[in-house]
Amino acid sequence: MKTNKITVIEAEGGGISIKSGGNPCSSVEIYDISGRIFTSRKWVTPLVEAKLEKDDLPQGICLIKVRHSDNSFSITKYVNP
């Protein structure tokens, strides 16, 4: 089984950058801590790095789900200050 590690970092000028570790991402979903979907983004051409604005994130703890081009997915926790 292949592991898809994702990295979330603060982007310059605000927002976040989500790096998918070499396996391109075709979509990103952001969930608030109660499990409700907050933001969803899909791309026609899969990206190795996706950028989202701070407005796309709920305050506090959220979950980021990345669907990769091979249809696998990764989930990570992020704290939006």
N, CA, C and O atoms as a Tinker XYZ file with bonds, in Angstrom:
   324  protein
     1  N      0.845000   -1.187000    0.000000    73     2
     2  CA     0.000000    0.000000    0.000000    64     1     3
     3  C      0.881000    1.238000    0.000000    63     2     4     5
     4  O      1.833000    1.326000    0.775000    81     3
     5  N      0.570000    2.184000   -0.858000    73     3     6
     6  CA     1.337000    3.408000   -0.994000    64     5     7
     7  C      0.816000    4.460000   -0.019000    63     6     8     9
     8  O     -0.394000    4.630000    0.133000    81     7
     9  N      1.734000    5.165000    0.637000    73     7    10
    10  CA     1.361000    6.228000    1.559000    64     9    11
    11  C      1.497000    7.569000    0.858000    63    10    12    13
    12  O      2.520000    7.848000    0.232000    81    11
    13  N      0.474000    8.392000    0.962000    73    11    14
    14  CA     0.478000    9.723000    0.363000    64    13    15
    15  C      0.540000   10.750000    1.478000    63    14    16    17
    16  O     -0.469000   11.035000    2.123000    81    15
    17  N      1.710000   11.302000    1.704000    73    15    18
    18  CA     1.875000   12.294000    2.753000    64    17    19
    19  C      1.552000   13.671000    2.195000    63    18    20    21
    20  O      2.007000   14.031000    1.110000    81    19
    21  N      0.767000   14.437000    2.939000    73    19    22
    22  CA     0.496000   15.815000    2.541000    64    21    23
    23  C      1.069000   16.745000    3.588000    63    22    24    25
    24  O      1.122000   16.417000    4.773000    81    23
    25  N      1.494000   17.900000    3.137000    73    23    26
    26  CA     2.080000   18.910000    4.007000    64    25    27
    27  C      1.302000   20.205000    3.832000    63    26    28    29
    28  O      1.037000   20.632000    2.708000    81    27
    29  N      0.940000   20.822000    4.938000    73    27    30
    30  CA     0.222000   22.098000    4.913000    64    29    31
    31  C      1.122000   23.152000    5.527000    63    30    32    33
    32  O      1.576000   23.007000    6.662000    81    31
    33  N      1.381000   24.228000    4.766000    73    31    34
    34  CA     2.210000   25.324000    5.267000    64    33    35
    35  C      1.521000   26.657000    5.013000    63    34    36    37
    36  O      0.675000   26.782000    4.127000    81    35
    37  N      1.900000   27.642000    5.805000    73    35    38
    38  CA     1.399000   28.999000    5.605000    64    37    39
    39  C      1.984000   29.545000    4.302000    63    38    40    41
    40  O      3.195000   29.474000    4.093000    81    39
    41  N      1.147000   30.081000    3.437000    73    39    42
    42  CA     1.603000   30.645000    2.169000    64    41    43
    43  C      1.906000   32.132000    2.346000    63    42    44    45
    44  O      1.342000   32.795000    3.217000    81    43
    45  N      2.791000   32.635000    1.517000    73    43    46
    46  CA     3.092000   34.073000    1.548000    64    45    47
    47  C      1.850000   34.846000    1.141000    63    46    48    49
    48  O      1.140000   34.444000    0.219000    81    47
    49  N      1.589000   35.936000    1.813000    73    47    50
    50  CA     0.434000   36.763000    1.497000    64    49    51
    51  C     -0.865000   36.236000    2.082000    63    50    52    53
    52  O     -1.941000   36.698000    1.703000    81    51
    53  N     -0.789000   35.277000    3.000000    73    51    54
    54  CA    -1.984000   34.709000    3.616000    64    53    55
    55  C     -2.395000   33.423000    2.925000    63    54    56    57
    56  O     -1.935000   33.116000    1.826000    81    55
    57  N     -3.248000   32.695000    3.569000    73    55    58
    58  CA    -3.705000   31.427000    3.026000    64    57    59
    59  C     -2.759000   30.291000    3.359000    63    58    60    61
    60  O     -1.810000   30.457000    4.126000    81    59
    61  N     -3.029000   29.131000    2.772000    73    59    62
    62  CA    -2.193000   27.962000    2.998000    64    61    63
    63  C     -1.812000   27.317000    1.670000    63    62    64    65
    64  O     -2.474000   27.504000    0.649000    81    63
    65  N     -0.743000   26.566000    1.718000    73    63    66
    66  CA    -0.284000   25.788000    0.576000    64    65    67
    67  C     -0.307000   24.325000    0.994000    63    66    68    69
    68  O      0.246000   23.960000    2.031000    81    67
    69  N     -0.950000   23.487000    0.182000    73    67    70
    70  CA    -1.059000   22.060000    0.466000    64    69    71
    71  C     -0.216000   21.323000   -0.561000    63    70    72    73
    72  O     -0.509000   21.357000   -1.756000    81    71
    73  N      0.835000   20.657000   -0.089000    73    71    74
    74  CA     1.717000   19.898000   -0.975000    64    73    75
    75  C      1.386000   18.423000   -0.819000    63    74    76    77
    76  O      1.307000   17.900000    0.293000    81    75
    77  N      1.194000   17.763000   -1.952000    73    75    78
    78  CA     0.702000   16.386000   -1.916000    64    77    79
    79  C      1.790000   15.336000   -1.989000    63    78    80    81
    80  O      1.475000   14.168000   -2.218000    81    79
    81  N      3.032000   15.681000   -1.811000    73    79    82
    82  CA     4.106000   14.702000   -1.726000    64    81    83
    83  C      4.373000   13.920000   -2.986000    63    82    84    85
    84  O      4.732000   12.745000   -2.909000    81    83
    85  N      4.213000   14.524000   -4.137000    73    83    86
    86  CA     4.550000   13.865000   -5.386000    64    85    87
    87  C      3.387000   13.199000   -6.089000    63    86    88    89
    88  O      3.450000   12.990000   -7.300000    81    87
    89  N      2.330000   12.860000   -5.377000    73    87    90
    90  CA     1.144000   12.275000   -6.004000    64    89    91
    91  C      0.129000   13.401000   -6.169000    63    90    92    93
    92  O     -0.471000   13.822000   -5.180000    81    91
    93  N     -0.083000   13.902000   -7.381000    73    91    94
    94  CA    -0.929000   15.080000   -7.588000    64    93    95
    95  C     -2.329000   14.933000   -6.993000    63    94    96    97
    96  O     -2.896000   13.842000   -6.944000    81    95
    97  N     -2.867000   16.071000   -6.542000    73    95    98
    98  CA    -4.212000   16.061000   -5.977000    64    97    99
    99  C     -5.214000   16.567000   -7.004000    63    98   100   101
   100  O     -4.943000   17.515000   -7.742000    81    99
   101  N     -6.377000   15.919000   -7.040000    73    99   102
   102  CA    -7.436000   16.318000   -7.956000    64   101   103
   103  C     -8.526000   17.111000   -7.244000    63   102   104   105
   104  O     -9.297000   17.826000   -7.883000    81   103
   105  N     -8.590000   16.983000   -5.911000    73   103   106
   106  CA    -9.557000   17.775000   -5.154000    64   105   107
   107  C     -9.115000   17.913000   -3.702000    63   106   108   109
   108  O     -8.345000   17.106000   -3.182000    81   107
   109  N     -9.631000   18.966000   -3.067000    73   107   110
   110  CA    -9.383000   19.221000   -1.647000    64   109   111
   111  C    -10.722000   19.548000   -0.999000    63   110   112   113
   112  O    -11.495000   20.350000   -1.522000    81   111
   113  N    -10.989000   18.922000    0.138000    73   111   114
   114  CA   -12.181000   19.235000    0.921000    64   113   115
   115  C    -11.734000   19.636000    2.324000    63   114   116   117
   116  O    -10.870000   18.991000    2.917000    81   115
   117  N    -12.326000   20.701000    2.845000    73   115   118
   118  CA   -12.028000   21.190000    4.188000    64   117   119
   119  C    -13.270000   20.970000    5.048000    63   118   120   121
   120  O    -14.371000   21.385000    4.686000    81   119
   121  N    -13.079000   20.311000    6.192000    73   119   122
   122  CA   -14.170000   20.041000    7.123000    64   121   123
   123  C    -13.924000   20.778000    8.425000    63   122   124   125
   124  O    -12.788000   20.868000    8.890000    81   123
   125  N    -15.003000   21.312000    9.023000    73   123   126
   126  CA   -14.838000   21.896000   10.351000    64   125   127
   127  C    -14.790000   20.757000   11.369000    63   126   128   129
   128  O    -14.972000   19.594000   11.007000    81   127
   129  N    -14.552000   21.077000   12.609000    73   127   130
   130  CA   -14.325000   20.057000   13.629000    64   129   131
   131  C    -15.566000   19.205000   13.886000    63   130   132   133
   132  O    -15.445000   18.097000   14.409000    81   131
   133  N    -16.751000   19.693000   13.533000    73   131   134
   134  CA   -17.975000   18.906000   13.722000    64   133   135
   135  C    -18.232000   17.962000   12.547000    63   134   136   137
   136  O    -19.196000   17.197000   12.567000    81   135
   137  N    -17.372000   18.012000   11.521000    73   135   138
   138  CA   -17.510000   17.108000   10.385000    64   137   139
   139  C    -18.276000   17.666000    9.206000    63   138   140   141
   140  O    -18.467000   16.965000    8.212000    81   139
   141  N    -18.719000   18.910000    9.289000    73   139   142
   142  CA   -19.420000   19.538000    8.170000    64   141   143
   143  C    -18.423000   20.039000    7.146000    63   142   144   145
   144  O    -17.370000   20.566000    7.502000    81   143
   145  N    -18.755000   19.873000    5.872000    73   143   146
   146  CA   -17.857000   20.349000    4.819000    64   145   147
   147  C    -17.924000   21.873000    4.787000    63   146   148   149
   148  O    -19.011000   22.452000    4.767000    81   147
   149  N    -16.774000   22.511000    4.781000    73   147   150
   150  CA   -16.675000   23.963000    4.804000    64   149   151
   151  C    -16.323000   24.494000    3.419000    63   150   152   153
   152  O    -16.899000   25.485000    2.971000    81   151
   153  N    -15.385000   23.844000    2.740000    73   151   154
   154  CA   -14.919000   24.249000    1.414000    64   153   155
   155  C    -14.592000   23.012000    0.592000    63   154   156   157
   156  O    -14.109000   22.012000    1.124000    81   155
   157  N    -14.856000   23.085000   -0.702000    73   155   158
   158  CA   -14.494000   22.002000   -1.608000    64   157   159
   159  C    -13.943000   22.608000   -2.897000    63   158   160   161
   160  O    -14.547000   23.514000   -3.473000    81   159
   161  N    -12.799000   22.103000   -3.343000    73   159   162
   162  CA   -12.176000   22.576000   -4.581000    64   161   163
   163  C    -11.788000   21.372000   -5.434000    63   162   164   165
   164  O    -11.247000   20.394000   -4.918000    81   163
   165  N    -12.065000   21.440000   -6.744000    73   163   166
   166  CA   -11.675000   20.376000   -7.672000    64   165   167
   167  C    -10.917000   21.005000   -8.825000    63   166   168   169
   168  O    -11.185000   22.139000   -9.221000    81   167
   169  N     -9.957000   20.245000   -9.361000    73   167   170
   170  CA    -9.171000   20.710000  -10.491000    64   169   171
   171  C     -9.257000   19.706000  -11.627000    63   170   172   173
   172  O     -9.243000   18.498000  -11.393000    81   171
   173  N     -9.347000   20.202000  -12.867000    73   171   174
   174  CA    -9.368000   19.339000  -14.045000    64   173   175
   175  C     -7.996000   18.703000  -14.225000    63   174   176   177
   176  O     -7.884000   17.507000  -14.490000    81   175
   177  N     -6.959000   19.512000  -14.077000    73   175   178
   178  CA    -5.586000   19.020000  -14.148000    64   177   179
   179  C     -5.065000   18.891000  -12.717000    63   178   180   181
   180  O     -4.961000   19.898000  -12.017000    81   179
   181  N     -4.735000   17.677000  -12.265000    73   179   182
   182  CA    -4.252000   17.491000  -10.897000    64   181   183
   183  C     -3.015000   18.338000  -10.585000    63   182   184   185
   184  O     -2.156000   18.541000  -11.442000    81   183
   185  N     -2.941000   18.826000   -9.353000    73   183   186
   186  CA    -1.857000   19.699000   -8.903000    64   185   187
   187  C     -0.993000   19.012000   -7.855000    63   186   188   189
   188  O     -1.503000   18.237000   -7.046000    81   187
   189  N      0.318000   19.289000   -7.857000    73   187   190
   190  CA     1.206000   18.798000   -6.812000    64   189   191
   191  C      1.124000   19.737000   -5.601000    63   190   192   193
   192  O      1.346000   19.316000   -4.466000    81   191
   193  N      0.805000   21.004000   -5.855000    73   191   194
   194  CA     0.660000   21.986000   -4.775000    64   193   195
   195  C     -0.608000   22.797000   -5.008000    63   194   196   197
   196  O     -0.778000   23.405000   -6.065000    81   195
   197  N     -1.496000   22.805000   -4.019000    73   195   198
   198  CA    -2.741000   23.565000   -4.097000    64   197   199
   199  C     -2.677000   24.708000   -3.089000    63   198   200   201
   200  O     -2.146000   24.545000   -1.991000    81   199
   201  N     -3.217000   25.854000   -3.463000    73   199   202
   202  CA    -3.234000   27.001000   -2.565000    64   201   203
   203  C     -4.672000   27.398000   -2.277000    63   202   204   205
   204  O     -5.512000   27.462000   -3.175000    81   203
   205  N     -4.936000   27.662000   -1.000000    73   203   206
   206  CA    -6.256000   28.103000   -0.563000    64   205   207
   207  C     -6.116000   29.382000    0.245000    63   206   208   209
   208  O     -5.115000   29.585000    0.931000    81   207
   209  N     -7.116000   30.236000    0.161000    73   207   210
   210  CA    -7.139000   31.478000    0.920000    64   209   211
   211  C     -7.606000   31.203000    2.348000    63   210   212   213
   212  O     -8.270000   30.198000    2.602000    81   211
   213  N     -7.264000   32.085000    3.271000    73   211   214
   214  CA    -7.686000   31.950000    4.672000    64   213   215
   215  C     -9.212000   31.912000    4.792000    63   214   216   217
   216  O     -9.746000   31.253000    5.684000    81   215
   217  N     -9.919000   32.620000    3.893000    73   215   218
   218  CA   -11.383000   32.620000    3.927000    64   217   219
   219  C    -11.966000   31.246000    3.617000    63   218   220   221
   220  O    -13.123000   30.978000    3.940000    81   219
   221  N    -11.172000   30.367000    2.989000    73   219   222
   222  CA   -11.625000   29.011000    2.663000    64   221   223
   223  C    -11.527000   28.069000    3.854000    63   222   224   225
   224  O    -11.898000   26.900000    3.749000    81   223
   225  N    -11.025000   28.568000    5.001000    73   223   226
   226  CA   -10.802000   27.734000    6.175000    64   225   227
   227  C    -11.651000   28.188000    7.347000    63   226   228   229
   228  O    -11.787000   29.389000    7.579000    81   227
   229  N    -12.228000   27.247000    8.094000    73   227   230
   230  CA   -12.948000   27.639000    9.315000    64   229   231
   231  C    -11.953000   28.036000   10.395000    63   230   232   233
   232  O    -10.789000   27.638000   10.337000    81   231
   233  N    -12.388000   28.807000   11.372000    73   231   234
   234  CA   -11.535000   29.165000   12.505000    64   233   235
   235  C    -11.309000   27.933000   13.371000    63   234   236   237
   236  O    -12.205000   27.103000   13.527000    81   235
   237  N    -10.122000   27.818000   13.928000    73   235   238
   238  CA    -9.819000   26.708000   14.829000    64   237   239
   239  C     -9.345000   25.470000   14.084000    63   238   240   241
   240  O     -8.680000   25.565000   13.053000    81   239
   241  N     -9.695000   24.319000   14.617000    73   239   242
   242  CA    -9.230000   23.047000   14.068000    64   241   243
   243  C    -10.099000   22.633000   12.882000    63   242   244   245
   244  O    -11.325000   22.727000   12.938000    81   243
   245  N     -9.460000   22.178000   11.822000    73   243   246
   246  CA   -10.186000   21.661000   10.673000    64   245   247
   247  C     -9.453000   20.438000   10.121000    63   246   248   249
   248  O     -8.280000   20.217000   10.419000    81   247
   249  N    -10.152000   19.658000    9.323000    73   247   250
   250  CA    -9.575000   18.502000    8.656000    64   249   251
   251  C     -9.477000   18.797000    7.167000    63   250   252   253
   252  O    -10.408000   19.335000    6.567000    81   251
   253  N     -8.343000   18.441000    6.578000    73   251   254
   254  CA    -8.119000   18.656000    5.158000    64   253   255
   255  C     -8.023000   17.288000    4.500000    63   254   256   257
   256  O     -7.150000   16.488000    4.835000    81   255
   257  N     -8.924000   17.026000    3.562000    73   255   258
   258  CA    -8.937000   15.758000    2.830000    64   257   259
   259  C     -8.519000   16.027000    1.394000    63   258   260   261
   260  O     -9.146000   16.814000    0.685000    81   259
   261  N     -7.451000   15.362000    0.977000    73   259   262
   262  CA    -6.934000   15.517000   -0.384000    64   261   263
   263  C     -7.195000   14.224000   -1.148000    63   262   264   265
   264  O     -6.772000   13.149000   -0.723000    81   263
   265  N     -7.889000   14.334000   -2.272000    73   263   266
   266  CA    -8.057000   13.180000   -3.155000    64   265   267
   267  C     -6.994000   13.274000   -4.231000    63   266   268   269
   268  O     -6.862000   14.292000   -4.910000    81   267
   269  N     -6.235000   12.192000   -4.376000    73   267   270
   270  CA    -5.121000   12.173000   -5.320000    64   269   271
   271  C     -5.581000   11.701000   -6.700000    63   270   272   273
   272  O     -6.678000   11.164000   -6.854000    81   271
   273  N     -4.726000   11.911000   -7.692000    73   271   274
   274  CA    -5.073000   11.560000   -9.068000    64   273   275
   275  C     -5.283000   10.066000   -9.267000    63   274   276   277
   276  O     -5.950000    9.663000  -10.220000    81   275
   277  N     -4.724000    9.228000   -8.377000    73   275   278
   278  CA    -4.933000    7.774000   -8.475000    64   277   279
   279  C     -6.162000    7.330000   -7.669000    63   278   280   281
   280  O     -6.366000    6.136000   -7.448000    81   279
   281  N     -6.976000    8.301000   -7.233000    73   279   282
   282  CA    -8.228000    8.108000   -6.501000    64   281   283
   283  C     -8.033000    7.689000   -5.041000    63   282   284   285
   284  O     -9.012000    7.375000   -4.364000    81   283
   285  N     -6.795000    7.677000   -4.540000    73   283   286
   286  CA    -6.567000    7.479000   -3.113000    64   285   287
   287  C     -6.763000    8.829000   -2.420000    63   286   288   289
   288  O     -6.888000    9.854000   -3.091000    81   287
   289  N     -6.791000    8.839000   -1.093000    73   287   290
   290  CA    -6.931000   10.119000   -0.408000    64   289   291
   291  C     -6.111000   10.123000    0.871000    63   290   292   293
   292  O     -5.762000    9.077000    1.417000    81   291
   293  N     -5.815000   11.339000    1.334000    73   291   294
   294  CA    -5.071000   11.568000    2.575000    64   293   295
   295  C     -5.847000   12.601000    3.382000    63   294   296   297
   296  O     -6.498000   13.483000    2.822000    81   295
   297  N     -5.770000   12.481000    4.701000    73   295   298
   298  CA    -6.428000   13.424000    5.587000    64   297   299
   299  C     -5.423000   13.915000    6.620000    63   298   300   301
   300  O     -4.654000   13.128000    7.171000    81   299
   301  N     -5.435000   15.213000    6.878000    73   299   302
   302  CA    -4.563000   15.775000    7.910000    64   301   303
   303  C     -5.342000   16.830000    8.692000    63   302   304   305
   304  O     -6.341000   17.372000    8.219000    81   303
   305  N     -4.863000   17.098000    9.883000    73   303   306
   306  CA    -5.478000   18.110000   10.746000    64   305   307
   307  C     -4.700000   19.417000   10.580000    63   306   308   309
   308  O     -3.481000   19.409000   10.410000    81   307
   309  N     -5.422000   20.533000   10.631000    73   307   310
   310  CA    -4.782000   21.848000   10.539000    64   309   311
   311  C     -5.467000   22.771000   11.537000    63   310   312   313
   312  O     -6.685000   22.717000   11.708000    81   311
   313  N     -4.678000   23.620000   12.197000    73   311   314
   314  CA    -5.232000   24.609000   13.126000    64   313   315
   315  C     -5.093000   25.979000   12.490000    63   314   316   317
   316  O     -3.986000   26.453000   12.236000    81   315
   317  N     -6.233000   26.609000   12.237000    73   315   318
   318  CA    -6.275000   27.937000   11.648000    64   317   319
   319  C     -6.348000   28.955000   12.785000    63   318   320   321
   320  O     -7.362000   29.045000   13.477000    81   319
   321  N     -5.266000   29.724000   12.977000    73   319   322
   322  CA    -5.242000   30.664000   14.115000    64   321   323
   323  C     -6.238000   31.798000   13.967000    63   322   324
   324  O     -6.329000   32.658000   14.842000    81   323
